[in-house]
Amino acid sequence: MTSPELRDWPSSDRGYRRSEVSAVVGRGDSVWERVARDVLRWRVKTASGFAVDSTSPVSQ
């Protein structure tokens, strides 16, 4: 479970590997707006199979 409310996230369990992936999702203002909205509403995490314990948008 992702805990977005935590100020500092704990170190990863050594039994897991971190993964970072990049992908082109399109071009243009409409794509940028859609992707920005999806990121700020946890869509990337939940579409990847993660559970997020928050219905609020991402904030700093």
NORBEL-V470470 format. One record per residue. N is the residue number from 1. RES is the residue in one letter. SS is DSSP state (hx for helix, st for strand, lp for the rest). OMEGA is omega in whole degrees, 0 to 359 (NA if undefined). Layout:
n->{N:N}
res->{RES:RES}
ss->{SS:SS}
omega->{OMEGA:OMEGA}
This chain:
n->{1:2:3:4:5:6:7:8:9:10:11:12:13:14:15:16:17:18:19:20:21:22:23:24:25:26:27:28:29:30:31:32:33:34:35:36:37:38:39:40:41:42:43:44:45:46:47:48:49:50:51:52:53:54:55:56:57:58:59:60}
res->{M:T:S:P:E:L:R:D:W:P:S:S:D:R:G:Y:R:R:S:E:V:S:A:V:V:G:R:G:D:S:V:W:E:R:V:A:R:D:V:L:R:W:R:V:K:T:A:S:G:F:A:V:D:S:T:S:P:V:S:Q}
ss->{lp:st:lp:lp:lp:lp:lp:lp:lp:lp:lp:lp:lp:lp:lp:lp:lp:lp:lp:lp:lp:lp:lp:lp:lp:lp:lp:lp:hx:hx:hx:hx:hx:hx:hx:hx:hx:hx:hx:hx:lp:lp:hx:hx:hx:hx:hx:lp:lp:lp:lp:st:lp:lp:lp:lp:lp:lp:lp:lp}
omega->{175:179:186:182:180:178:178:179:181:176:179:173:182:179:181:175:175:179:176:184:176:178:174:182:179:181:175:183:183:178:179:181:179:182:178:179:180:179:182:177:176:184:180:180:184:177:179:177:179:171:180:183:180:174:180:175:177:176:177:NA}
